[in-house]
Amino acid sequence: WRNGVLLVASLVFYAWGEAPYLALVIGSVLFNYAIGGAIGRADDPAVRKRWLAAGVAGNLSALALFKYANFAVANVNALAPVLAITPLAVAAIPLPLGISFFTFHAISYVVDVYKRNAQAEANLPRFALYILLFPQLIAGPIIRWRDIAAQLPVREQRLADFAYGVRRFVLGLGKKVLIANTLGRTADQIFALPTAELTTPLAWLGLVCYTLQIYFDFSGYSDMAIGSARLFGIRFPLNFDSPYKAVSLVDFWRRWHMTLSRFLRDYLYIPLGGNKVKPVRLYFNLWVVFAISGLWHGAAWNFVVWGVFHGCFLVMDRLFLLKFYDKIGKYPSILITFVITLVGWVLFRSESLTYAMDYLSAMFSWNQVFLPVS
């Protein structure tokens, strides 16, 4: 009954903010429940693989339609004069809340069942709760079925867990409301300026504010999700571990959005060959994984370039930067990594690649840093 109450509350929670797409998330639950059951019952490896392909393709098709169709149409129309084709006239498709997260949750379930890392769930309400559980439904962390399956049938709710959940939620709320929102106002004002009005000090101020805003915003949401779940006796994995203390980009991605990093490692990087391939293929795999990571964050070229930017530095870490960092020591390494991360956030925050390039130019042009001598 406790799971039933949580499931109903989660459905109400999603309907409150995104009622038109409630059918979509329920459809995702039913589709993946059926696929997982079919994989679990199949003994023939070829049959299991076909069901897996159907499950992954179905989930990715829904994600592509709702998140990337507008992006694809815009790019086709931009190329229409060059290709001598008629521009596409397609109505914009709204983006459902949380589709990136519940799609990844569903993919992790069908893949884990296929690999026999987890059992297919026979109880439909229990599986539905995994996908729809309200603390992580719209903003993560990315929870894998095998990490939570054992917690749903029998949950111990202790006073210590409830107290921890309250403290964690309040901490996250404070990060979001008191710090992230305050810094965000300054960052938004500066990033809204025409680049002709940007001075070097202003550009750096806006970027530092945004760098802190995105951390306190996202980690605040994660803390609220972890705290909310703990109130009901459910333990979520940590999602952030002081990422701005990272001594390299490799270290940064072990600390930033940790559940996404693990998902990409286990469900994309390792299937591509992981570390068990030739160096050139390994570097290419890293680049591809982070290009896809950028696109997952948003349907725009600046996100793709942000992902490629990180992928390039991860390759350079493996080629020579990690050795260089070892020689110069911890604190210089943290500073260099932080500056690289800062530059990346310009690509992430800007509305277009053109604006990002102009913003970076303002950061490093050093204009109006020193007052003229009268």
Secondary structure as the mmCIF struct_conf table of DSSP 4:
data_model
#
loop_
_struct_conf.conf_type_id
_struct_conf.id
_struct_conf.beg_label_comp_id
_struct_conf.beg_label_asym_id
_struct_conf.beg_label_seq_id
_struct_conf.end_label_comp_id
_struct_conf.end_label_asym_id
_struct_conf.end_label_seq_id
HELX_RH_AL_P HELX_RH_AL_P1 ARG A 2 GLU A 18
HELX_RH_3T_P HELX_RH_3T_P1 ALA A 19 TYR A 21
HELX_RH_AL_P HELX_RH_AL_P2 LEU A 22 ARG A 41
BEND BEND1 ASP A 44 ASP A 44
HELX_RH_AL_P HELX_RH_AL_P3 PRO A 45 LEU A 63
HELX_RH_PI_P HELX_RH_PI_P1 ALA A 64 TYR A 68
HELX_RH_AL_P HELX_RH_AL_P4 ALA A 69 LEU A 83
TURN_TY1_P TURN_TY1_P1 ALA A 84 ALA A 84
HELX_LH_PP_P HELX_LH_PP_P1 THR A 86 LEU A 88
HELX_LH_PP_P HELX_LH_PP_P2 ALA A 91 PRO A 96
TURN_TY1_P TURN_TY1_P2 LEU A 97 GLY A 98
HELX_RH_AL_P HELX_RH_AL_P5 ILE A 99 TYR A 114
TURN_TY1_P TURN_TY1_P3 LYS A 115 ARG A 116
BEND BEND2 ASN A 117 ALA A 118
HELX_LH_PP_P HELX_LH_PP_P3 GLN A 119 GLU A 121
HELX_RH_AL_P HELX_RH_AL_P6 LEU A 124 LEU A 132
HELX_RH_3T_P HELX_RH_3T_P2 PHE A 134 GLN A 136
TURN_TY1_P TURN_TY1_P4 LEU A 137 ALA A 139
HELX_RH_AL_P HELX_RH_AL_P7 TRP A 145 ILE A 148
HELX_RH_3T_P HELX_RH_3T_P3 ALA A 149 GLN A 151
TURN_TY1_P TURN_TY1_P5 LEU A 152 PRO A 153
BEND BEND3 VAL A 154 VAL A 154
HELX_RH_AL_P HELX_RH_AL_P8 LEU A 159 GLY A 174
HELX_RH_PI_P HELX_RH_PI_P2 LYS A 175 ALA A 180
HELX_RH_AL_P HELX_RH_AL_P9 ASN A 181 PHE A 191
TURN_TY1_P TURN_TY1_P6 ALA A 192 ALA A 192
BEND BEND4 LEU A 193 LEU A 193
HELX_RH_3T_P HELX_RH_3T_P4 THR A 195 GLU A 197
HELX_RH_AL_P HELX_RH_AL_P10 THR A 200 LEU A 231
TURN_TY1_P TURN_TY1_P7 PHE A 232 GLY A 233
HELX_LH_PP_P HELX_LH_PP_P4 ARG A 235 LEU A 238
BEND BEND5 ASP A 241 ASP A 241
HELX_RH_3T_P HELX_RH_3T_P5 PRO A 243 LYS A 245
BEND BEND6 VAL A 247 SER A 248
HELX_RH_AL_P HELX_RH_AL_P11 LEU A 249 ARG A 255
BEND BEND7 TRP A 256 HIS A 257
HELX_RH_AL_P HELX_RH_AL_P12 MET A 258 LEU A 264
HELX_RH_PI_P HELX_RH_PI_P3 ARG A 265 TYR A 269
TURN_TY1_P TURN_TY1_P8 ILE A 270 ASN A 275
BEND BEND8 LYS A 276 VAL A 277
HELX_RH_AL_P HELX_RH_AL_P13 PRO A 279 HIS A 297
BEND BEND9 ALA A 299 ALA A 300
HELX_RH_AL_P HELX_RH_AL_P14 TRP A 301 MET A 316
HELX_RH_PI_P HELX_RH_PI_P4 ASP A 317 LEU A 321
HELX_RH_AL_P HELX_RH_AL_P15 LEU A 322 ILE A 328
HELX_RH_AL_P HELX_RH_AL_P16 LYS A 330 ARG A 349
BEND BEND10 SER A 350 SER A 352
HELX_RH_AL_P HELX_RH_AL_P17 LEU A 353 SER A 365
TURN_TY1_P TURN_TY1_P9 ASN A 367 GLN A 368
BEND BEND11 VAL A 369 PHE A 370
HELX_LH_PP_P HELX_LH_PP_P5 LEU A 371 VAL A 373
#
